[in-house]
């Protein structure tokens, strides 16, 4: 099984946030992660020669000659220093000092070490580039410097570790201040244990990480003219549709019908075993399909400084997609964004996300996506399963927003999705990576490659789970792997 300290940075930080560890334990894990994965840690483990050929140019957010990173400059000899000299005692002090702000940027600098590390590196500069005190992404330090120089030095993944938007953000995503109020419609989530699902059959319910039953009233200094009501995600299982109709999931008709068919097949194949649907987290931009993400994006436009020329360029592209597009500066933009089709809404947000539009001052789609994301899932990596768990009633009819004939009508229609499936909400499990849960599919893909000969990556495996929709029995072996994973997180 993978050690917690061997995980990619975004997963490490996500699991750390989900663990609700005491601060002292978080600091301990951060120090251990940094010791193992920092440049000095890698040098200690492999030596300079062992790093040759590796992509290590992003270890330092510091500019060297001609805009090169210090690491690349030293490798190339432009600072008259050989690459292997990084491991020498003579440079050890400099190396440690350079890593402090990087660790702060990444959120792996323990809070207890923050002030001393920041003070020890403030003002350090080489080749015209400066290093200022970084910041702990996991817990915002109100006293951290937020100068333009610091933001310019920060890497894209430092500002936006989980990839809420493709171009580099103009600030730290975790500094986004979302003003929220609770509509008070949801029942509370019910905690449950993975031991409770042993022997049962699970199907994947891939979904976005949007919230349900919240009112987004503003972002940062912008107060929305009208709050944005959220309807999606895991808490659909405890919302009004669940309370009135026992609805456990909503999507477009073709997807819900496929879930229904797979549940019926699983019931025939596995006899008396319960068939469960478990929610799985998708990437942040999966939020783009939801009507309320479009509404939040339209509200953010009102606070952006968009020139008429830039607006005309944006409108020209959008009207090639939708001739009825009202115009990005139109007072009817929010109405369009909430009533248009999901593909057109997605195109609207993705066009705004493009580098030229971001450079022209359009608002950040990352902030729109973040504003409607369930606060408990903001730092959750993609492909994590279990937060929403329900028993599927494969014998019950589906419900529709606009039913034909005598088909049942949904009492609480979803504004984005037209079909709902019925069942019984069971509870909320500690989320685990999809590979631990859908082990049969993962094991079958071990060592396989794409048609071009590339090893299958997580995106390929996610696609396989979505397309195959595997019915996975939670065997003792599957459960053991999950419990070992959760045990490591608790240490």
C-alpha positions as CSV (number, residue, x, y, z in Angstrom):
1,X,0.0,0.0,0.0
2,X,1.1,3.6,-0.7
3,X,2.7,5.4,2.3
4,X,1.0,8.8,3.1
5,X,4.4,10.5,2.6
6,X,4.7,9.1,-0.9
7,X,1.5,10.6,-2.2
8,X,1.5,13.6,-4.6
9,X,1.3,16.9,-2.9
10,X,-2.4,17.6,-3.7
11,X,-3.5,14.3,-2.4
12,X,-1.3,14.6,0.8
13,X,-2.8,18.0,1.5
14,X,-6.3,16.8,0.8
15,X,-6.1,13.8,3.1
16,X,-4.5,16.0,5.8
17,X,-7.4,18.4,5.6
18,X,-9.9,15.5,5.7
19,X,-8.3,13.9,8.7
20,X,-9.2,16.7,11.3
21,X,-5.8,16.1,12.9
22,X,-4.7,18.2,15.9
23,X,-2.4,21.0,14.9
24,X,0.6,19.3,16.5
25,X,0.0,16.1,14.5
26,X,-0.5,18.2,11.3
27,X,2.9,19.9,11.9
28,X,4.5,16.5,12.5
29,X,3.2,15.1,9.2
30,X,4.2,18.2,7.3
31,X,7.7,18.1,8.6
32,X,8.0,14.4,7.7
33,X,6.5,15.0,4.2
34,X,8.9,18.0,3.6
35,X,11.9,16.0,4.8
36,X,11.1,13.2,2.4
37,X,10.0,15.2,-0.6
38,X,12.0,18.5,-0.5
39,X,15.0,18.9,-2.7
40,X,17.4,18.5,0.2
41,X,15.4,15.4,1.2
42,X,15.7,13.9,-2.3
43,X,19.4,14.8,-2.4
44,X,19.9,13.0,0.9
45,X,18.1,9.9,-0.4
46,X,19.4,9.8,-4.0
47,X,22.4,12.2,-4.2
48,X,22.8,14.7,-6.9
49,X,23.6,12.1,-9.5
50,X,20.3,10.4,-8.8
51,X,18.4,13.5,-9.7
52,X,19.9,13.9,-13.1
53,X,17.2,13.8,-15.8
54,X,14.4,14.4,-13.3
55,X,12.0,17.4,-13.7
56,X,13.2,19.3,-10.6
57,X,13.2,22.8,-12.0
58,X,10.1,23.8,-10.0
59,X,11.5,23.2,-6.5
60,X,12.4,26.9,-6.1
61,X,10.0,29.8,-6.8
62,X,13.0,32.0,-7.3
63,X,14.3,33.7,-10.4
64,X,17.9,33.2,-11.6
65,X,19.6,34.7,-14.6
66,X,17.2,35.4,-17.5
67,X,14.2,34.2,-15.5
68,X,15.6,30.7,-15.0
69,X,15.0,29.0,-11.8
70,X,18.0,28.9,-9.5
71,X,18.1,25.2,-9.8
72,X,18.3,25.3,-13.6
73,X,20.8,28.1,-13.5
74,X,23.1,26.1,-11.3
75,X,22.7,23.0,-13.4
76,X,23.6,24.9,-16.5
77,X,26.6,26.4,-15.0
78,X,25.5,30.0,-15.4
79,X,26.2,30.6,-11.7
80,X,29.6,29.0,-12.1
81,X,28.5,26.1,-9.8
82,X,28.2,22.5,-10.7
83,X,24.9,20.7,-10.2
84,X,26.3,18.2,-7.8
85,X,27.5,21.0,-5.5
86,X,24.0,21.4,-4.3
87,X,24.7,18.5,-2.0
88,X,27.8,20.1,-0.5
89,X,27.9,21.4,3.0
90,X,28.9,24.8,1.7
91,X,25.5,25.3,0.1
92,X,23.5,23.5,2.8
93,X,22.4,26.7,4.6
94,X,21.3,28.4,1.3
95,X,19.5,25.3,0.2
96,X,17.5,25.0,3.5
97,X,16.7,28.7,3.4
98,X,15.4,28.5,-0.2
99,X,13.1,25.6,0.7
100,X,11.4,27.4,3.5
101,X,9.3,29.8,1.4
102,X,8.6,26.9,-1.1
103,X,7.2,24.8,1.8
104,X,5.1,27.7,3.0
105,X,3.8,28.1,-0.6
106,X,2.9,24.4,-0.8
107,X,1.3,24.2,2.7
108,X,3.9,21.9,4.0
109,X,5.6,24.3,6.4
110,X,4.2,23.6,9.9
111,X,2.4,26.5,11.5
112,X,4.8,26.3,14.5
113,X,7.8,26.9,12.1
114,X,6.1,29.6,10.0
115,X,7.4,32.8,11.6
116,X,10.9,31.7,12.0
117,X,11.2,30.3,8.5
118,X,9.6,33.4,7.0
119,X,12.0,35.7,9.0
120,X,14.9,33.6,8.0
121,X,14.3,33.9,4.3
122,X,12.8,37.4,4.0
123,X,14.7,39.5,1.5
124,X,16.9,36.7,0.1
125,X,17.4,37.4,-3.6
126,X,19.5,36.1,-6.5
127,X,19.7,37.4,-10.0
128,X,17.0,40.0,-9.4
129,X,14.4,37.6,-8.1
130,X,13.3,37.7,-4.5
131,X,11.9,35.3,-2.0
132,X,9.4,36.6,0.6
133,X,7.6,34.9,3.4
134,X,5.3,32.2,2.0
135,X,2.0,31.1,3.3
136,X,0.4,28.0,4.8
137,X,-2.4,27.1,2.4
138,X,-4.1,24.8,4.9
139,X,-4.6,27.6,7.5
140,X,-4.4,31.2,6.1
141,X,-1.9,33.3,8.1
142,X,-3.4,36.8,8.2
143,X,0.1,38.3,8.7
144,X,1.6,36.7,5.6
145,X,3.0,39.1,3.0
146,X,0.7,39.3,-0.1
147,X,2.9,41.6,-2.2
148,X,2.8,41.5,-6.0
149,X,6.3,40.1,-5.9
150,X,5.3,37.2,-3.8
151,X,2.3,36.3,-6.1
152,X,4.5,36.6,-9.1
153,X,7.0,34.2,-7.6
154,X,4.4,31.7,-6.6
155,X,3.8,28.8,-9.0
156,X,0.4,28.0,-10.5
157,X,0.1,24.9,-8.3
158,X,0.9,27.0,-5.2
159,X,-1.9,29.4,-5.9
160,X,-4.3,26.6,-7.0
161,X,-3.1,23.2,-5.7
162,X,-6.2,21.2,-6.9
163,X,-6.5,22.8,-10.3
164,X,-9.7,24.8,-10.0
165,X,-8.7,26.6,-13.3
166,X,-6.2,26.0,-16.0
167,X,-4.4,29.4,-16.3
168,X,-2.5,30.7,-13.3
169,X,-4.8,32.4,-10.8
170,X,-4.2,36.0,-9.8
171,X,-4.2,35.1,-6.1
172,X,-4.4,32.2,-3.7
173,X,-7.6,30.2,-4.2
174,X,-7.7,29.4,-0.5
175,X,-7.9,33.2,0.2
176,X,-11.2,33.3,-1.7
177,X,-13.8,34.6,0.8
178,X,-17.2,33.0,0.1
179,X,-20.1,34.5,2.0
180,X,-22.6,31.7,2.6
181,X,-25.8,31.1,4.5
182,X,-27.6,27.8,5.1
183,X,-31.1,27.4,3.8
184,X,-31.7,24.9,6.5
185,X,-33.2,22.3,4.2
186,X,-30.8,19.4,4.5
187,X,-31.0,16.6,7.1
188,X,-27.6,16.1,8.8
189,X,-25.1,13.6,7.3
190,X,-25.0,10.3,9.2
191,X,-21.4,9.1,9.9
192,X,-20.9,5.4,9.1
193,X,-18.0,3.0,9.0
194,X,-16.5,1.1,6.1
195,X,-17.1,-2.1,8.1
196,X,-20.8,-1.5,7.6
197,X,-20.5,-2.1,3.8
198,X,-18.5,-5.3,3.9
199,X,-20.2,-7.9,1.7
200,X,-22.3,-5.4,-0.1
201,X,-22.1,-4.4,-3.7
202,X,-21.2,-0.9,-4.7
203,X,-21.7,1.1,-7.9
204,X,-19.9,4.4,-8.6
205,X,-21.9,7.6,-8.5
206,X,-19.5,10.1,-10.0
207,X,-20.6,13.6,-9.2
208,X,-19.3,17.2,-8.9
209,X,-18.4,18.6,-5.5
210,X,-21.1,21.3,-5.4
211,X,-22.9,22.1,-2.2
212,X,-26.7,21.7,-1.7
213,X,-29.0,23.9,0.2
214,X,-26.6,26.8,0.6
215,X,-27.0,30.4,-0.5
216,X,-23.9,32.0,-2.0
217,X,-24.3,35.7,-1.2
218,X,-20.9,37.0,-2.3
219,X,-17.3,36.4,-3.2
220,X,-14.5,38.4,-1.7
221,X,-15.5,42.1,-1.8
222,X,-18.4,41.5,-4.3
223,X,-21.8,41.1,-2.8
224,X,-24.1,39.3,-5.2
225,X,-27.2,41.2,-6.3
226,X,-29.2,38.0,-5.8
227,X,-27.9,35.0,-3.7
228,X,-27.1,31.8,-5.7
229,X,-29.0,28.8,-4.4
230,X,-27.0,25.5,-4.7
231,X,-28.7,22.1,-5.4
232,X,-26.1,19.4,-6.1
233,X,-23.5,17.0,-4.8
234,X,-23.4,14.6,-2.0
235,X,-26.0,16.3,0.1
236,X,-28.7,15.7,-2.5
237,X,-29.1,12.4,-0.6
238,X,-30.2,14.4,2.5
239,X,-32.1,17.3,0.8
240,X,-35.7,17.9,0.1
241,X,-35.9,15.5,-2.9
242,X,-34.6,12.7,-0.6
243,X,-37.0,13.7,2.1
244,X,-40.1,13.8,-0.1
245,X,-39.4,11.1,-2.7
246,X,-36.5,9.1,-1.3
247,X,-34.4,10.3,-4.2
248,X,-30.7,9.6,-3.8
249,X,-29.2,10.9,-7.1
250,X,-30.0,13.1,-10.0
251,X,-28.5,13.4,-13.4
252,X,-29.6,13.4,-17.1
253,X,-31.9,10.6,-18.1
254,X,-29.4,8.5,-20.0
255,X,-27.0,8.4,-17.0
256,X,-29.7,7.6,-14.5
257,X,-31.1,4.9,-16.7
258,X,-27.7,3.3,-17.0
259,X,-27.3,3.3,-13.2
260,X,-30.8,1.7,-13.0
261,X,-29.8,-1.0,-15.5
262,X,-26.5,-1.7,-13.7
263,X,-28.2,-1.9,-10.4
264,X,-30.7,-4.4,-11.8
265,X,-27.9,-6.5,-13.3
266,X,-26.0,-6.5,-10.0
267,X,-29.1,-7.6,-8.1
268,X,-29.5,-10.5,-10.5
269,X,-25.8,-11.4,-10.3
270,X,-25.3,-11.1,-6.6
271,X,-28.7,-12.3,-5.3
272,X,-29.6,-11.0,-1.9
273,X,-26.7,-8.6,-1.4
274,X,-27.6,-4.9,-1.0
275,X,-26.7,-2.7,-4.0
276,X,-25.2,0.6,-2.9
277,X,-24.4,3.8,-4.8
278,X,-21.3,5.6,-3.5
279,X,-20.6,9.2,-4.5
280,X,-17.2,9.9,-6.1
281,X,-15.5,13.3,-6.5
282,X,-14.9,14.6,-9.9
283,X,-12.5,17.4,-10.9
284,X,-13.4,21.0,-9.9
285,X,-14.4,22.0,-13.4
286,X,-17.2,19.3,-13.3
287,X,-19.1,22.1,-11.5
288,X,-19.5,23.9,-14.8
289,X,-22.6,21.9,-15.8
290,X,-24.6,23.1,-12.9
291,X,-27.0,26.1,-13.3
292,X,-25.8,27.7,-10.1
293,X,-22.2,27.7,-11.2
294,X,-23.3,29.7,-14.2
295,X,-25.2,32.0,-11.9
296,X,-22.2,32.6,-9.7
297,X,-20.0,33.2,-12.8
298,X,-22.6,35.8,-14.0
299,X,-22.5,37.6,-10.7
300,X,-18.7,37.7,-10.7
301,X,-18.8,39.4,-14.1
302,X,-20.6,42.3,-12.5
303,X,-17.6,43.1,-10.4
304,X,-15.0,42.6,-13.1
305,X,-13.3,45.4,-15.1
306,X,-14.1,44.3,-18.6
307,X,-13.5,46.7,-21.5
308,X,-16.1,47.0,-24.2
309,X,-13.5,45.8,-26.7
310,X,-12.9,42.6,-24.7
311,X,-16.6,42.1,-24.2
312,X,-17.1,42.3,-28.0
313,X,-14.4,39.7,-28.5
314,X,-16.0,37.4,-25.9
315,X,-19.5,37.8,-27.4
316,X,-18.3,37.1,-30.9
317,X,-16.9,33.7,-29.8
318,X,-20.0,32.9,-27.7
319,X,-22.4,33.8,-30.4
320,X,-20.7,31.3,-32.7
321,X,-21.7,28.7,-30.0
322,X,-25.1,30.2,-29.2
323,X,-26.6,32.8,-31.5
324,X,-28.9,33.8,-28.7
325,X,-26.2,34.6,-26.3
326,X,-27.3,37.9,-24.6
327,X,-23.8,39.4,-24.2
328,X,-21.4,39.2,-21.4
329,X,-22.2,42.7,-20.2
330,X,-25.9,42.3,-20.6
331,X,-28.1,42.6,-17.4
332,X,-29.8,39.4,-18.6
333,X,-26.5,37.4,-18.4
334,X,-27.5,35.5,-15.2
335,X,-30.9,34.5,-16.7
336,X,-29.1,33.2,-19.8
337,X,-26.5,31.3,-17.7
338,X,-29.2,29.5,-15.7
339,X,-31.6,28.6,-18.5
340,X,-29.2,27.7,-21.3
341,X,-28.1,24.1,-21.9
342,X,-25.4,22.6,-19.8
343,X,-23.0,22.3,-22.8
344,X,-23.4,26.0,-23.6
345,X,-23.0,27.0,-20.0
346,X,-19.8,24.9,-19.9
347,X,-18.5,26.7,-23.0
348,X,-19.3,30.0,-21.5
349,X,-17.3,29.3,-18.4
350,X,-14.4,27.6,-20.3
351,X,-14.1,30.6,-22.7
352,X,-13.9,32.9,-19.7
353,X,-11.2,30.5,-18.3
354,X,-9.0,30.9,-21.5
355,X,-5.7,32.7,-21.0
356,X,-6.6,35.7,-23.3
357,X,-9.8,36.3,-21.4
358,X,-8.1,36.0,-18.0
359,X,-5.5,38.5,-19.2
360,X,-8.3,40.8,-20.3
361,X,-9.6,41.0,-16.8
362,X,-12.5,38.5,-16.9
363,X,-13.4,37.0,-13.5
364,X,-11.8,33.8,-12.3
365,X,-13.8,30.6,-13.1
366,X,-11.9,29.1,-10.2
367,X,-13.7,31.5,-7.8
368,X,-17.1,30.7,-9.3
369,X,-16.4,26.9,-9.0
370,X,-15.0,27.3,-5.5
371,X,-18.0,29.4,-4.4
372,X,-20.5,26.6,-5.1
373,X,-18.3,23.8,-3.9
374,X,-19.3,22.0,-0.7
375,X,-17.0,23.5,2.0
376,X,-16.1,20.0,3.3
377,X,-15.0,19.0,-0.2
378,X,-13.0,22.1,-1.3
379,X,-9.7,20.3,-0.7
380,X,-10.8,16.9,-1.7
381,X,-8.9,15.4,-4.6
382,X,-10.7,13.8,-7.6
383,X,-11.6,10.1,-7.4
384,X,-12.4,9.9,-3.7
385,X,-15.4,7.8,-2.9
386,X,-17.8,7.3,0.0
387,X,-19.0,10.7,1.3
388,X,-22.5,9.9,0.1
389,X,-23.8,6.3,0.5
390,X,-27.2,5.0,-0.3
391,X,-29.0,1.7,-1.0
392,X,-30.4,1.7,-4.5
393,X,-34.0,0.6,-4.8
394,X,-33.7,-1.2,-8.2
395,X,-37.4,-2.1,-8.2
396,X,-38.7,1.5,-7.9
397,X,-39.5,3.6,-10.9
398,X,-37.3,6.6,-11.9
399,X,-38.7,10.1,-11.4
400,X,-38.7,12.8,-14.0
401,X,-38.9,16.6,-14.1
402,X,-41.2,16.4,-17.1
403,X,-42.6,12.9,-17.1
404,X,-44.3,11.4,-20.2
405,X,-47.5,9.5,-19.8
406,X,-48.0,7.9,-16.4
407,X,-44.3,8.1,-15.4
408,X,-43.7,9.5,-11.9
409,X,-43.0,13.2,-11.5
410,X,-40.2,14.4,-9.2
411,X,-41.7,16.4,-6.3
412,X,-38.5,18.5,-6.1
413,X,-37.1,18.9,-9.7
414,X,-33.4,19.6,-10.1
415,X,-32.6,22.7,-12.1
416,X,-29.7,21.1,-13.9
417,X,-30.7,17.4,-14.2
418,X,-34.0,15.9,-15.4
419,X,-34.1,12.4,-13.8
420,X,-33.8,11.0,-10.3
421,X,-33.3,7.5,-8.9
422,X,-34.8,6.2,-5.7
423,X,-33.3,4.5,-2.6
424,X,-32.5,4.8,1.0
425,X,-29.8,7.1,2.3
426,X,-27.4,5.2,4.6
427,X,-24.7,7.7,5.6
428,X,-21.3,9.3,5.0
429,X,-18.1,7.2,4.9
430,X,-14.5,8.5,5.2
431,X,-13.6,9.1,1.6
432,X,-11.0,6.8,0.0
433,X,-9.2,6.6,-3.4
434,X,-11.2,4.9,-6.1
435,X,-8.4,2.4,-6.7
436,X,-8.9,0.9,-3.2
437,X,-12.6,0.5,-3.6
438,X,-12.9,-0.6,-7.3
439,X,-10.0,-3.0,-6.9
440,X,-11.2,-5.5,-9.5
441,X,-11.1,-2.9,-12.3
442,X,-7.8,-1.5,-11.1
443,X,-6.1,-4.9,-10.8
444,X,-7.3,-5.8,-14.3
445,X,-5.6,-2.6,-15.7
446,X,-2.3,-3.3,-13.9
447,X,0.5,-3.1,-16.5
448,X,-1.8,-2.2,-19.3
449,X,-1.0,0.6,-21.8
450,X,-2.8,2.9,-24.2
451,X,-2.8,2.4,-27.9
452,X,0.2,4.7,-28.1
453,X,2.1,2.6,-25.6
454,X,1.7,4.9,-22.5
455,X,1.1,3.4,-19.1
456,X,-2.5,3.9,-18.0
457,X,-2.7,6.9,-15.6
458,X,-5.4,7.9,-13.1
459,X,-7.4,9.7,-15.8
460,X,-7.5,6.5,-17.9
461,X,-8.6,4.5,-14.9
462,X,-11.3,6.9,-14.0
463,X,-12.6,6.8,-17.5
464,X,-12.7,3.0,-17.3
465,X,-14.7,3.1,-14.1
466,X,-17.1,5.5,-15.6
467,X,-17.6,3.5,-18.7
468,X,-17.6,0.0,-17.2
469,X,-19.7,1.1,-14.2
470,X,-18.3,-1.9,-12.3
471,X,-20.4,-3.6,-9.6
472,X,-17.7,-4.2,-6.9
473,X,-18.2,-6.5,-3.9
474,X,-16.6,-5.1,-0.8
475,X,-14.7,-8.3,0.0
476,X,-12.6,-8.7,3.2
477,X,-9.6,-8.0,1.0
478,X,-11.0,-4.8,-0.3
479,X,-12.1,-3.7,3.2
480,X,-8.7,-4.5,4.6
481,X,-7.0,-2.3,2.1
482,X,-9.4,0.6,2.9
483,X,-8.9,0.2,6.6
484,X,-5.1,0.1,6.2
485,X,-5.3,3.3,4.2
486,X,-7.4,5.0,6.8
487,X,-5.2,3.8,9.6
488,X,-2.2,5.4,8.0
489,X,-4.0,8.7,7.8
490,X,-4.7,8.6,11.6
491,X,-1.1,8.0,12.5
